Amino acid sequence: MAEKIDKTLVENESVGNFDSPIPGESLTASPDNAKAWERPSQYVDEDEAMEALYLLITEQEKLQGLIKIIDDGVPLEEITQVVLYQGYTAGQYSPDLMLAMIEPTLFLLISIADYADIRDYVLYEGEEDDPDTKIPDDNVVPVDMDGDGIPDEPKVKTEKKEKPDDSSVDESLLSRIKTELPSKVKEATMKDGE
């Protein structure tokens, strides 16, 4: 015998994908009410966009917060994603320009960390588990290479974190990073320490 269907259960159930927007619905919106990223971007030149980003990031209050989160161990790659995505959604630059700005933005964040004396910053999530950055275990038996009967000590390889090349940053911004940024970071860390 068939069971009775509880109508309240059916009425409260989601109708699957029927609650989602219709494909192409965003194209039918009025052009007067376009989202910021649907309009032409504010910057089309990478150097101009990086200059604006530099000025934004190095504002005193923002720089203090940025130094704190870098020191707390938030990966620089995630900070870069958030900062650039916010600029994109605000209509400052196109997705293509945003992708071109990743390396210079990482360079800027690494410079801020270096000037703030943060030596153990995290470049990307999972960096400590990456086999390419691990130093091999010390279970290797030294070999007598020169035949004198004494095992030779292996040369210790110290790996440095790979930093973005400064050639990815425009010369005018690079000079500002090298001249202005140290004093701005010093001022931000002094205010933060008070």
C-alpha positions in Angstrom: 0.0 0.0 0.0 1.3 3.4 -0.9 2.4 5.8 1.9 0.9 9.2 2.2 3.3 12.0 1.3 3.8 14.7 3.9 3.1 17.9 2.0 5.2 20.1 4.4 8.3 18.1 3.5 7.8 18.6 -0.2 7.2 22.3 0.2 10.3 22.8 2.3 12.6 20.8 0.1 15.0 22.7 -2.3 14.2 22.1 -5.9 17.8 21.2 -6.8 19.4 23.5 -9.4 16.2 25.4 -10.0 17.1 27.9 -7.3 20.3 29.0 -9.1 20.5 31.9 -11.6 19.5 31.2 -15.2 22.5 30.9 -17.6 23.0 34.3 -19.2 21.0 36.1 -16.5 23.8 38.5 -15.8 23.8 39.5 -19.5 20.3 40.7 -19.2 21.0 43.2 -16.4 20.9 46.8 -17.2 24.3 48.3 -18.3 23.6 51.2 -16.0 23.8 48.8 -13.0 27.0 46.9 -14.1 29.3 45.4 -11.5 32.7 47.1 -11.1 34.5 44.2 -12.8 32.1 44.3 -15.8 33.1 47.9 -16.7 36.5 48.9 -18.2 39.2 48.6 -15.6 40.8 51.7 -13.9 44.3 50.6 -14.8 45.5 49.0 -18.0 49.2 49.4 -17.5 51.0 47.0 -15.0 53.4 49.7 -13.8 50.6 52.1 -13.0 48.6 49.4 -11.2 51.6 48.3 -9.2 52.3 51.9 -8.2 48.7 52.3 -6.9 49.0 49.0 -5.1 52.2 50.0 -3.5 50.7 53.3 -2.3 47.7 51.3 -0.9 49.7 48.7 0.9 52.2 51.1 2.4 49.6 53.3 4.1 50.6 53.3 7.7 47.5 51.5 9.2 47.4 48.9 6.4 51.2 48.3 6.6 51.0 47.7 10.4 48.2 45.1 9.9 50.1 43.5 6.9 53.3 43.1 9.0 51.3 41.5 11.8 49.7 38.9 9.6 52.9 38.1 7.8 54.5 37.7 11.2 51.6 35.5 12.3 52.5 33.0 9.5 49.8 33.8 6.9 51.3 32.7 3.5 52.4 35.6 1.3 50.8 33.8 -1.7 47.4 34.0 0.1 47.9 37.6 0.9 48.7 38.3 -2.7 45.6 36.5 -3.9 43.4 38.4 -1.5 44.9 41.8 -2.3 44.8 41.3 -6.1 41.3 39.8 -6.1 40.0 42.8 -4.1 41.4 45.1 -6.7 39.9 43.1 -9.5 36.4 43.1 -7.9 36.7 46.8 -7.3 37.3 47.2 -11.1 40.9 48.4 -10.8 42.3 45.9 -13.3 41.3 43.1 -15.6 41.9 39.4 -14.8 44.8 39.3 -17.2 46.5 42.3 -15.5 45.8 40.7 -12.1 47.7 37.6 -13.2 50.6 39.7 -14.5 50.8 41.4 -11.1 51.3 38.3 -9.0 55.1 38.1 -9.1 55.7 41.9 -8.5 53.2 41.8 -5.6 54.9 38.8 -4.1 58.2 40.7 -4.4 56.7 43.7 -2.6 55.4 41.5 0.2 58.8 39.7 0.6 60.5 43.1 0.7 58.1 44.2 3.5 58.8 41.0 5.4 62.6 41.5 5.0 62.5 45.1 6.1 60.4 44.2 9.1 63.0 41.5 10.0 60.6 38.7 9.6 62.9 35.9 8.5 60.6 32.9 8.8 57.7 34.1 6.7 55.7 31.5 4.8 55.8 31.8 1.1 52.9 29.4 0.3 50.7 27.0 2.2 52.3 23.6 2.5 55.8 24.9 2.0 57.1 22.9 5.0 55.8 19.7 3.5 57.2 20.4 0.0 59.8 17.7 -0.8 61.7 20.2 -2.9 62.4 22.4 0.1 63.3 19.6 2.5 66.9 18.9 3.5 67.6 15.2 3.3 67.9 13.2 6.6 71.3 12.7 8.1 71.4 8.9 7.6 74.0 8.9 4.9 77.3 7.2 5.7 80.2 9.3 4.6 82.4 7.8 1.9 86.2 7.8 1.8 86.8 9.8 -1.5 90.5 10.5 -1.2 91.6 7.1 0.0 93.2 8.2 3.3 91.0 5.8 5.3 89.0 8.6 6.9 85.4 9.1 5.6 85.0 12.5 4.0 82.4 14.8 5.4 79.6 15.5 3.0 79.2 19.1 2.0 76.2 20.6 3.6 73.8 22.2 1.2 71.9 25.2 2.6 68.8 26.0 0.5 67.5 29.5 0.4 64.0 30.4 -0.3 63.5 31.3 -3.9 62.5 34.9 -4.2 61.0 36.5 -7.2 63.4 38.2 -9.5 63.4 42.0 -9.1 63.3 42.3 -12.9 59.6 41.6 -12.6 59.2 45.0 -10.9 59.3 48.3 -12.7 62.4 50.4 -12.1 60.5 53.4 -10.5 58.7 51.1 -8.1 61.9 49.1 -7.4 63.7 52.3 -6.4 60.7 53.3 -4.1 60.9 49.8 -2.5 64.6 50.2 -1.9 64.4 53.8 -0.7 61.0 54.6 0.9 59.8 51.2 2.1 62.5 50.6 4.8 61.5 53.8 6.6 57.8 53.1 6.2 58.2 49.6 7.6 60.4 50.8 10.4 57.8 53.4 11.3 55.0 50.9 11.1 56.8 48.4 13.4 57.7 51.1 15.9 54.0 52.1 16.2 53.0 48.5 16.4 55.4 47.9 19.2 54.2 50.8 21.3 
